Amino acid sequence: MGRRRAGDRVVEQVDTGLAELAPDPDRAGSWTLLLDGAPQSHVDLADPTHLEFEYVRRLAAAIDLVAPAGAPLRVLHLGGGALTLPRYVSATRPGSTQRVVEVDGGLVDLVRRVLPWRADPRLRVRVADARAVLASTREASCDLVVADVFAGARTPAHLTSVEYAAEVARVLRPEGWYLANVADGPPLRYARGQLATVRSVLPRACLVGDAAVLRGRRYGNLVLVAGRVEPSVPELTRRAAGDWFPGRVLAGADLDRFVGGAPVVRDADATASTPPPPGIFSVRR
């Protein structure tokens, strides 16, 4: 069991670091998961449609648009955390079939024990490496692949290459989308490389984020949406602009300019994502 401190905060050593589950003082029944001090997830146990982190709201907006409202989806989540988005999909699209892949078994056990999700035989959580599970997934079997994988606040190198992106494309249905949380800061070299890499196999794409992050002024989270069919750019733009923290959408010629001449990343030269600046997580997001 994790040891509890004041305010029912739970602290426990898991496989990949020190996990903390902190109750939200402003919202009863809500918790933030931190790993080695970096916020990973926020969940509202009473209302799984409440999404605290802006990049998660942007991912959810794309999920809302991949099919008519309420229609069940087949979703592969790479990275589990506290299962914020799987809970959201279960609530908004009952009957969806979801597989969640999380490499940290200790973290899965902690979340299952302290923040249990609603029983759903169609929601399965597997402790394994994300790319290994992706490689074993049937061709054209997913409406969505959602990637939000971090180790030590960085996306592992083997989840950044064109070989990885080709596996994502293989398991997506023709009208499916790949959604990824891309964290980067000035000069956005990693984000540009990820766009170039993913678009080489899933050519219809857009990027959603805070204007200051998109302009290379600060570190933050960008949401990549890519597929073989055009994302719903006007609706994503409307939702991003109307968010608590308004964002922008880059698509078309603007996205081409953003990518510039960034090279496609291959397994042989892949590196982990840009580390966050020191002290960025010293205050709550």
Contacts in CASP RR format, 6 or more apart in sequence:
PFRMAT RR
TARGET T0000
AUTHOR 0000-0000-0000
METHOD contacts of the structure
MODEL  1
MGRRRAGDRVVEQVDTGLAELAPDPDRAGSWTLLLDGAPQSHVDLADPTH
LEFEYVRRLAAAIDLVAPAGAPLRVLHLGGGALTLPRYVSATRPGSTQRV
VEVDGGLVDLVRRVLPWRADPRLRVRVADARAVLASTREASCDLVVADVF
AGARTPAHLTSVEYAAEVARVLRPEGWYLANVADGPPLRYARGQLATVRS
VLPRACLVGDAAVLRGRRYGNLVLVAGRVEPSVPELTRRAAGDWFPGRVL
AGADLDRFVGGAPVVRDADATASTPPPPGIFSVRR
1 12 0 8 1.000
1 113 0 8 1.000
2 10 0 8 1.000
2 11 0 8 1.000
2 12 0 8 1.000
2 110 0 8 1.000
3 10 0 8 1.000
3 11 0 8 1.000
3 12 0 8 1.000
4 10 0 8 1.000
4 11 0 8 1.000
5 11 0 8 1.000
7 23 0 8 1.000
8 23 0 8 1.000
9 20 0 8 1.000
9 21 0 8 1.000
9 22 0 8 1.000
9 23 0 8 1.000
10 20 0 8 1.000
10 21 0 8 1.000
10 110 0 8 1.000
10 114 0 8 1.000
11 18 0 8 1.000
11 19 0 8 1.000
11 20 0 8 1.000
12 18 0 8 1.000
12 19 0 8 1.000
12 110 0 8 1.000
13 19 0 8 1.000
14 35 0 8 1.000
14 104 0 8 1.000
14 105 0 8 1.000
14 106 0 8 1.000
14 107 0 8 1.000
14 110 0 8 1.000
15 103 0 8 1.000
15 104 0 8 1.000
15 105 0 8 1.000
15 106 0 8 1.000
15 107 0 8 1.000
16 35 0 8 1.000
16 103 0 8 1.000
16 104 0 8 1.000
16 107 0 8 1.000
16 151 0 8 1.000
16 152 0 8 1.000
17 35 0 8 1.000
17 36 0 8 1.000
18 35 0 8 1.000
18 36 0 8 1.000
18 37 0 8 1.000
19 33 0 8 1.000
19 34 0 8 1.000
19 35 0 8 1.000
19 107 0 8 1.000
19 110 0 8 1.000
20 33 0 8 1.000
20 34 0 8 1.000
20 35 0 8 1.000
20 37 0 8 1.000
21 31 0 8 1.000
21 32 0 8 1.000
21 33 0 8 1.000
21 34 0 8 1.000
21 82 0 8 1.000
21 110 0 8 1.000
21 111 0 8 1.000
21 114 0 8 1.000
21 115 0 8 1.000
22 31 0 8 1.000
22 32 0 8 1.000
22 34 0 8 1.000
23 29 0 8 1.000
23 30 0 8 1.000
23 31 0 8 1.000
24 30 0 8 1.000
24 31 0 8 1.000
24 32 0 8 1.000
24 42 0 8 1.000
24 52 0 8 1.000
27 44 0 8 1.000
27 50 0 8 1.000
27 52 0 8 1.000
28 46 0 8 1.000
29 44 0 8 1.000
29 45 0 8 1.000
29 46 0 8 1.000
30 42 0 8 1.000
30 43 0 8 1.000
30 44 0 8 1.000
30 45 0 8 1.000
30 50 0 8 1.000
30 52 0 8 1.000
31 42 0 8 1.000
31 43 0 8 1.000
31 45 0 8 1.000
31 82 0 8 1.000
31 114 0 8 1.000
31 115 0 8 1.000
32 39 0 8 1.000
32 41 0 8 1.000
32 42 0 8 1.000
32 52 0 8 1.000
32 284 0 8 1.000
33 39 0 8 1.000
33 40 0 8 1.000
33 41 0 8 1.000
33 42 0 8 1.000
33 43 0 8 1.000
33 81 0 8 1.000
33 82 0 8 1.000
33 111 0 8 1.000
33 115 0 8 1.000
34 40 0 8 1.000
34 281 0 8 1.000
35 107 0 8 1.000
35 150 0 8 1.000
35 152 0 8 1.000
36 152 0 8 1.000
36 153 0 8 1.000
37 281 0 8 1.000
38 150 0 8 1.000
38 152 0 8 1.000
38 153 0 8 1.000
38 276 0 8 1.000
38 281 0 8 1.000
39 53 0 8 1.000
39 281 0 8 1.000
39 284 0 8 1.000
39 285 0 8 1.000
40 81 0 8 1.000
40 82 0 8 1.000
40 150 0 8 1.000
41 53 0 8 1.000
41 80 0 8 1.000
41 81 0 8 1.000
41 82 0 8 1.000
41 83 0 8 1.000
41 84 0 8 1.000
42 51 0 8 1.000
42 52 0 8 1.000
42 53 0 8 1.000
42 56 0 8 1.000
42 82 0 8 1.000
42 84 0 8 1.000
43 82 0 8 1.000
43 83 0 8 1.000
43 84 0 8 1.000
43 87 0 8 1.000
43 115 0 8 1.000
44 50 0 8 1.000
44 52 0 8 1.000
45 115 0 8 1.000
48 84 0 8 1.000
48 87 0 8 1.000
48 88 0 8 1.000
48 90 0 8 1.000
48 91 0 8 1.000
49 88 0 8 1.000
49 91 0 8 1.000
49 92 0 8 1.000
51 57 0 8 1.000
51 60 0 8 1.000
51 84 0 8 1.000
51 88 0 8 1.000
53 84 0 8 1.000
53 221 0 8 1.000
53 285 0 8 1.000
54 210 0 8 1.000
54 221 0 8 1.000
54 243 0 8 1.000
54 244 0 8 1.000
54 245 0 8 1.000
54 247 0 8 1.000
55 181 0 8 1.000
55 209 0 8 1.000
55 221 0 8 1.000
55 222 0 8 1.000
55 223 0 8 1.000
56 84 0 8 1.000
56 85 0 8 1.000
57 243 0 8 1.000
57 244 0 8 1.000
58 208 0 8 1.000
58 209 0 8 1.000
58 223 0 8 1.000
58 236 0 8 1.000
58 239 0 8 1.000
58 240 0 8 1.000
58 243 0 8 1.000
58 247 0 8 1.000
59 85 0 8 1.000
59 146 0 8 1.000
59 148 0 8 1.000
59 179 0 8 1.000
59 181 0 8 1.000
59 223 0 8 1.000
60 85 0 8 1.000
60 88 0 8 1.000
61 208 0 8 1.000
61 235 0 8 1.000
61 236 0 8 1.000
61 239 0 8 1.000
61 240 0 8 1.000
62 177 0 8 1.000
62 179 0 8 1.000
62 208 0 8 1.000
62 223 0 8 1.000
62 225 0 8 1.000
62 231 0 8 1.000
62 236 0 8 1.000
63 73 0 8 1.000
63 75 0 8 1.000
63 85 0 8 1.000
63 88 0 8 1.000
63 89 0 8 1.000
63 92 0 8 1.000
63 144 0 8 1.000
63 146 0 8 1.000
63 179 0 8 1.000
64 92 0 8 1.000
65 231 0 8 1.000
65 232 0 8 1.000
65 235 0 8 1.000
65 236 0 8 1.000
66 73 0 8 1.000
66 143 0 8 1.000
66 144 0 8 1.000
66 175 0 8 1.000
66 176 0 8 1.000
66 177 0 8 1.000
67 73 0 8 1.000
67 93 0 8 1.000
67 143 0 8 1.000
69 92 0 8 1.000
70 92 0 8 1.000
70 93 0 8 1.000
70 94 0 8 1.000
71 93 0 8 1.000
72 93 0 8 1.000
72 94 0 8 1.000
72 95 0 8 1.000
72 96 0 8 1.000
72 97 0 8 1.000
73 89 0 8 1.000
73 93 0 8 1.000
73 96 0 8 1.000
73 97 0 8 1.000
73 98 0 8 1.000
73 143 0 8 1.000
73 144 0 8 1.000
74 96 0 8 1.000
74 97 0 8 1.000
74 98 0 8 1.000
74 141 0 8 1.000
74 142 0 8 1.000
74 143 0 8 1.000
74 144 0 8 1.000
74 173 0 8 1.000
75 86 0 8 1.000
75 89 0 8 1.000
75 96 0 8 1.000
75 97 0 8 1.000
75 98 0 8 1.000
75 99 0 8 1.000
75 142 0 8 1.000
75 143 0 8 1.000
75 144 0 8 1.000
75 145 0 8 1.000
75 146 0 8 1.000
76 98 0 8 1.000
76 99 0 8 1.000
76 101 0 8 1.000
76 133 0 8 1.000
76 134 0 8 1.000
76 137 0 8 1.000
76 142 0 8 1.000
76 144 0 8 1.000
76 145 0 8 1.000
76 146 0 8 1.000
76 171 0 8 1.000
77 85 0 8 1.000
77 86 0 8 1.000
77 98 0 8 1.000
77 99 0 8 1.000
77 100 0 8 1.000
77 101 0 8 1.000
77 146 0 8 1.000
77 148 0 8 1.000
78 101 0 8 1.000
78 130 0 8 1.000
78 133 0 8 1.000
78 134 0 8 1.000
78 145 0 8 1.000
78 146 0 8 1.000
78 147 0 8 1.000
78 148 0 8 1.000
78 149 0 8 1.000
78 159 0 8 1.000
79 100 0 8 1.000
79 101 0 8 1.000
79 102 0 8 1.000
79 103 0 8 1.000
79 130 0 8 1.000
79 147 0 8 1.000
79 148 0 8 1.000
79 149 0 8 1.000
80 86 0 8 1.000
80 100 0 8 1.000
80 101 0 8 1.000
80 102 0 8 1.000
80 108 0 8 1.000
80 125 0 8 1.000
80 148 0 8 1.000
81 102 0 8 1.000
81 107 0 8 1.000
81 111 0 8 1.000
81 148 0 8 1.000
82 111 0 8 1.000
82 115 0 8 1.000
83 100 0 8 1.000
83 111 0 8 1.000
83 115 0 8 1.000
83 117 0 8 1.000
83 125 0 8 1.000
85 146 0 8 1.000
85 148 0 8 1.000
86 98 0 8 1.000
86 100 0 8 1.000
86 117 0 8 1.000
86 123 0 8 1.000
87 117 0 8 1.000
87 118 0 8 1.000
89 96 0 8 1.000
89 98 0 8 1.000
90 96 0 8 1.000
90 98 0 8 1.000
90 117 0 8 1.000
90 118 0 8 1.000
90 120 0 8 1.000
90 123 0 8 1.000
95 122 0 8 1.000
96 122 0 8 1.000
97 122 0 8 1.000
98 122 0 8 1.000
98 123 0 8 1.000
98 124 0 8 1.000
99 124 0 8 1.000
99 126 0 8 1.000
99 133 0 8 1.000
100 123 0 8 1.000
100 124 0 8 1.000
100 125 0 8 1.000
100 126 0 8 1.000
101 126 0 8 1.000
101 128 0 8 1.000
101 129 0 8 1.000
101 130 0 8 1.000
101 133 0 8 1.000
101 134 0 8 1.000
102 108 0 8 1.000
102 125 0 8 1.000
102 126 0 8 1.000
102 127 0 8 1.000
103 127 0 8 1.000
103 128 0 8 1.000
103 129 0 8 1.000
103 130 0 8 1.000
103 149 0 8 1.000
103 151 0 8 1.000
104 127 0 8 1.000
105 127 0 8 1.000
108 125 0 8 1.000
108 127 0 8 1.000
112 125 0 8 1.000
117 123 0 8 1.000
126 133 0 8 1.000
130 147 0 8 1.000
130 149 0 8 1.000
130 159 0 8 1.000
131 158 0 8 1.000
131 159 0 8 1.000
131 164 0 8 1.000
131 167 0 8 1.000
134 145 0 8 1.000
134 164 0 8 1.000
134 167 0 8 1.000
134 168 0 8 1.000
134 171 0 8 1.000
135 167 0 8 1.000
137 171 0 8 1.000
138 171 0 8 1.000
139 170 0 8 1.000
139 171 0 8 1.000
140 170 0 8 1.000
140 171 0 8 1.000
140 172 0 8 1.000
140 173 0 8 1.000
140 174 0 8 1.000
141 171 0 8 1.000
141 173 0 8 1.000
142 171 0 8 1.000
142 172 0 8 1.000
142 173 0 8 1.000
142 176 0 8 1.000
143 172 0 8 1.000
143 173 0 8 1.000
143 175 0 8 1.000
143 176 0 8 1.000
143 177 0 8 1.000
144 172 0 8 1.000
144 176 0 8 1.000
144 177 0 8 1.000
144 178 0 8 1.000
144 179 0 8 1.000
145 168 0 8 1.000
145 171 0 8 1.000
145 172 0 8 1.000
145 177 0 8 1.000
145 178 0 8 1.000
145 179 0 8 1.000
146 179 0 8 1.000
146 180 0 8 1.000
147 159 0 8 1.000
147 168 0 8 1.000
147 178 0 8 1.000
147 179 0 8 1.000
147 180 0 8 1.000
147 181 0 8 1.000
148 180 0 8 1.000
148 181 0 8 1.000
149 155 0 8 1.000
149 156 0 8 1.000
149 159 0 8 1.000
150 183 0 8 1.000
151 272 0 8 1.000
153 183 0 8 1.000
153 275 0 8 1.000
153 276 0 8 1.000
153 281 0 8 1.000
154 183 0 8 1.000
154 272 0 8 1.000
154 273 0 8 1.000
154 274 0 8 1.000
154 275 0 8 1.000
155 182 0 8 1.000
155 183 0 8 1.000
155 272 0 8 1.000
155 273 0 8 1.000
156 272 0 8 1.000
157 270 0 8 1.000
157 271 0 8 1.000
157 272 0 8 1.000
158 164 0 8 1.000
158 267 0 8 1.000
158 270 0 8 1.000
160 190 0 8 1.000
160 194 0 8 1.000
160 197 0 8 1.000
160 265 0 8 1.000
160 270 0 8 1.000
160 271 0 8 1.000
160 272 0 8 1.000
160 273 0 8 1.000
161 197 0 8 1.000
161 265 0 8 1.000
161 266 0 8 1.000
161 267 0 8 1.000
161 270 0 8 1.000
162 197 0 8 1.000
162 200 0 8 1.000
162 201 0 8 1.000
162 264 0 8 1.000
162 265 0 8 1.000
162 266 0 8 1.000
163 266 0 8 1.000
163 267 0 8 1.000
164 267 0 8 1.000
165 178 0 8 1.000
165 197 0 8 1.000
165 198 0 8 1.000
165 200 0 8 1.000
165 201 0 8 1.000
165 202 0 8 1.000
166 201 0 8 1.000
168 178 0 8 1.000
168 198 0 8 1.000
168 201 0 8 1.000
168 202 0 8 1.000
169 178 0 8 1.000
169 201 0 8 1.000
169 202 0 8 1.000
169 227 0 8 1.000
169 228 0 8 1.000
172 178 0 8 1.000
172 202 0 8 1.000
172 227 0 8 1.000
172 228 0 8 1.000
174 228 0 8 1.000
174 229 0 8 1.000
175 228 0 8 1.000
175 229 0 8 1.000
176 227 0 8 1.000
176 228 0 8 1.000
176 229 0 8 1.000
177 225 0 8 1.000
177 226 0 8 1.000
177 227 0 8 1.000
177 231 0 8 1.000
178 198 0 8 1.000
178 202 0 8 1.000
178 224 0 8 1.000
178 225 0 8 1.000
178 226 0 8 1.000
178 227 0 8 1.000
179 223 0 8 1.000
179 224 0 8 1.000
179 225 0 8 1.000
180 194 0 8 1.000
180 198 0 8 1.000
180 223 0 8 1.000
180 224 0 8 1.000
180 226 0 8 1.000
181 221 0 8 1.000
181 222 0 8 1.000
181 223 0 8 1.000
182 190 0 8 1.000
182 191 0 8 1.000
182 194 0 8 1.000
182 207 0 8 1.000
182 221 0 8 1.000
182 222 0 8 1.000
182 223 0 8 1.000
182 224 0 8 1.000
182 273 0 8 1.000
183 219 0 8 1.000
183 220 0 8 1.000
183 221 0 8 1.000
183 222 0 8 1.000
183 273 0 8 1.000
183 274 0 8 1.000
183 276 0 8 1.000
184 190 0 8 1.000
184 191 0 8 1.000
184 213 0 8 1.000
184 219 0 8 1.000
184 220 0 8 1.000
184 222 0 8 1.000
184 273 0 8 1.000
184 274 0 8 1.000
185 191 0 8 1.000
185 213 0 8 1.000
185 216 0 8 1.000
185 218 0 8 1.000
185 219 0 8 1.000
185 220 0 8 1.000
185 274 0 8 1.000
186 216 0 8 1.000
186 217 0 8 1.000
186 218 0 8 1.000
186 219 0 8 1.000
187 216 0 8 1.000
188 216 0 8 1.000
188 258 0 8 1.000
189 262 0 8 1.000
189 274 0 8 1.000
190 273 0 8 1.000
190 274 0 8 1.000
191 207 0 8 1.000
191 222 0 8 1.000
192 258 0 8 1.000
192 259 0 8 1.000
192 260 0 8 1.000
192 261 0 8 1.000
192 262 0 8 1.000
193 259 0 8 1.000
193 262 0 8 1.000
193 263 0 8 1.000
193 264 0 8 1.000
193 265 0 8 1.000
194 224 0 8 1.000
194 265 0 8 1.000
195 205 0 8 1.000
195 207 0 8 1.000
195 224 0 8 1.000
195 255 0 8 1.000
195 258 0 8 1.000
195 259 0 8 1.000
195 262 0 8 1.000
196 259 0 8 1.000
196 260 0 8 1.000
196 261 0 8 1.000
196 262 0 8 1.000
196 263 0 8 1.000
196 264 0 8 1.000
196 265 0 8 1.000
197 264 0 8 1.000
197 265 0 8 1.000
198 205 0 8 1.000
198 224 0 8 1.000
198 226 0 8 1.000
199 205 0 8 1.000
199 226 0 8 1.000
199 259 0 8 1.000
200 264 0 8 1.000
202 226 0 8 1.000
202 227 0 8 1.000
202 228 0 8 1.000
203 226 0 8 1.000
203 227 0 8 1.000
203 228 0 8 1.000
204 226 0 8 1.000
204 227 0 8 1.000
204 228 0 8 1.000
204 229 0 8 1.000
204 230 0 8 1.000
204 231 0 8 1.000
205 224 0 8 1.000
205 225 0 8 1.000
205 226 0 8 1.000
205 227 0 8 1.000
205 231 0 8 1.000
205 251 0 8 1.000
205 255 0 8 1.000
206 225 0 8 1.000
206 231 0 8 1.000
206 233 0 8 1.000
206 236 0 8 1.000
206 249 0 8 1.000
206 250 0 8 1.000
206 251 0 8 1.000
206 252 0 8 1.000
206 255 0 8 1.000
207 214 0 8 1.000
207 222 0 8 1.000
207 223 0 8 1.000
207 224 0 8 1.000
207 225 0 8 1.000
207 249 0 8 1.000
207 250 0 8 1.000
207 251 0 8 1.000
207 255 0 8 1.000
207 258 0 8 1.000
208 222 0 8 1.000
208 223 0 8 1.000
208 225 0 8 1.000
208 236 0 8 1.000
208 240 0 8 1.000
208 247 0 8 1.000
208 248 0 8 1.000
208 249 0 8 1.000
208 250 0 8 1.000
209 221 0 8 1.000
209 222 0 8 1.000
209 223 0 8 1.000
209 240 0 8 1.000
209 247 0 8 1.000
209 248 0 8 1.000
209 249 0 8 1.000
210 220 0 8 1.000
210 245 0 8 1.000
210 247 0 8 1.000
210 248 0 8 1.000
211 246 0 8 1.000
211 247 0 8 1.000
211 248 0 8 1.000
212 218 0 8 1.000
213 219 0 8 1.000
213 220 0 8 1.000
213 221 0 8 1.000
213 222 0 8 1.000
214 222 0 8 1.000
214 248 0 8 1.000
214 250 0 8 1.000
214 258 0 8 1.000
219 274 0 8 1.000
219 276 0 8 1.000
219 277 0 8 1.000
219 280 0 8 1.000
225 231 0 8 1.000
225 236 0 8 1.000
231 251 0 8 1.000
233 249 0 8 1.000
233 251 0 8 1.000
236 249 0 8 1.000
237 248 0 8 1.000
237 249 0 8 1.000
240 246 0 8 1.000
240 247 0 8 1.000
240 248 0 8 1.000
240 249 0 8 1.000
241 247 0 8 1.000
241 248 0 8 1.000
250 258 0 8 1.000
END
